[in-house]
């Protein structure tokens, strides 16, 4: 019987090498030489999988970056602002340009008063004032702007001229500066109101802050008016991004709904005065708020029309046989109320019957007069005399304009 000879050392090594190949490759017929060379289809598969993995990682990274960009960073909330900006938006016409400049001057002087006093936490950052004008193209108006700037360098740091946007109005002017604003608290104002006193407390805002709520809690239309608001540095970022995504309003009313009534873009909102049973501009509410220190009067809300029909409506007398004032002039009603200029004649008449007469809007050629109770209230305020002088001159301009035919 033939005895089997044990393998020699080289044979054992070859056998062990083959065993390793068989363990690491699914093909039992692959030679030792072929184990170190991959086939072309395997190279393509490996590259495809690597590319897919890279794309997946890039998609995740892009999503995380977008999420971070949608909200201000925690770093933003922890930073102390480097400055405070007052941005004033104004459109000057040759008919009332000088008066508008007086209004802006009055407001900026009050906003600069008591400003150097420290809060209970820290001294306030430096204050800078920028006024953004558009105008009707009259050279005399342009000259007036530059002369006014030279005379008021203590309250005006910079003047900027921009084209007038008939729909985005004040918002487009504010945006022209906000686009480049970094780490600043910002007060957004226009020339549609008069301040009655300094308001340094509004700078202690911790979000988006305004004067008075227009509705009770739970009211979906509850907001504060946009003619005077303060935004912290982080809320400036929120406002800027929201505007960029919603800057295609078709008319002024749509803009008001999107960027004034809607406050969903803000992370925190506060008002100096709580809801007092009605809109802050409503006659009775306005009277109560002014007695409690409310700091502003809207230039559309300090007068009333000397109209017997209106007096009957306000006294609750029956006017059902005549739902519209005999003095209503739809052309005046449209031209003096720019948020209504997109309405047809029928829509204007319906608006006046439902809302306009209650809101003390200009609607006729009848004389406009200051509310008697308001004149008495202003007479006892520290800055009331100057306010009354401006309001009386403003009424002269309005009444002169109403005398013109449309």
C-alpha positions, 0 to 999 in steps of 0.5 A: 500500500502506497503511503501519502507523502506530506506536502513540502513547504512550498506546496503547503504555502501554495495551498494556504494561499489558495485557501485565503483566496477562496475565503475572500472571493466568491469565485472558486476559480479565481487565480491568486494573480487575479485577486489583486486586479478588480474588473472594470464593472466593479470600479464603475459600481464603486465610483457610483456608490461613492458619488451617491454618498457624496450627493446625499451628504451634500443634500443634508448639509444644504438642508442644515444650512438653509435651516440655520439661515431661516432663523437668526443664530443664538449668537445674534440674540446674545449680541449687544447691538452696536448702534440704534438707527432711526429710519424715517420714510417720507415722500415730499410733494411741492404742495406740502413738502415744507410742512412734512419737513417740519413734522419730521424735525419735530419728531426727531427732536423728541426722539433725541431727547432724554436719549443719553440717560442710561437704562437700569441695565446699561447705557444705550448704544449710539443713535444714528438718524437716516431720513429716506426721501422720495419726491415729485421731481421738483428741483425746489423740493430737492433744494429744500431737502439739502438746506434742511439737512444742513440746518439739522445736523444735530438730529439728522446724520444722513439723507438718502434719495430713492425712487417713489414706490406707489405700492410698497411706499414706506416699506421700500424706503426702509428696505433700502437701508435695512438691506445693509444693516448689521447688528443694529436696533432699528426704529421704523417711522414715517411722516404720518404722525406727530409725537407728543412726548419723548419715548425712550422706553420704546428702545427697551424692546425685546422683539418687535414693539409698537404703540397700541394694540388694535384688537383683543387677544385672540383676534387674528387681526390684532396688531400695532400700526407700522408708522412707529415700530422698534425692531431688535437686531434679530427681528431686523433679520426676520423682517428683511427675509419676510419682505424679500419673500413677500414683496409682490403686493398688488396694491397698498391694502394688500401690503398693509395686510401682509406687512402691518397686520401680519406679524407672524414673521416676528419671534416676539411682539410687544405694545406699550398700550394694551387694547382699550376697547377699539382701534387706537385711532377711534375717537373715544379710544384715542381720547382715553389713551391720550389721557393716559400718556399715549405718545402720538397722533396720526395726521389722519385722525385729529380732525373731523368734517363739518358735515351735518349728516356726519354729526347725525351719524355720530349722535346715533340719529337715523340716517337709513334713508340716506346711507351716504353723505350728500357731500361725499365726493368719490374722487376726493375720497379716493385721492385722499386715502391712498389705501383705497385708490384701487377700489371702483366707485361702487366699492368706494361708496360701500366702504364709506357707508360701512367704515369711512365715516367712522374713521374720520376719513377725508371725503368731501370739500367741506371744511375740516376742523380739529376735534374740540376735545383734542385741542383742549387736551393738547393745550395742557401738554408740555409740547402741545403748543408746537403740536397744535401749530403744526396741526393747524397748518396741516389743516390749512393745507388739507382744506386748500387741497379740497377746494381744488376740483378733481 
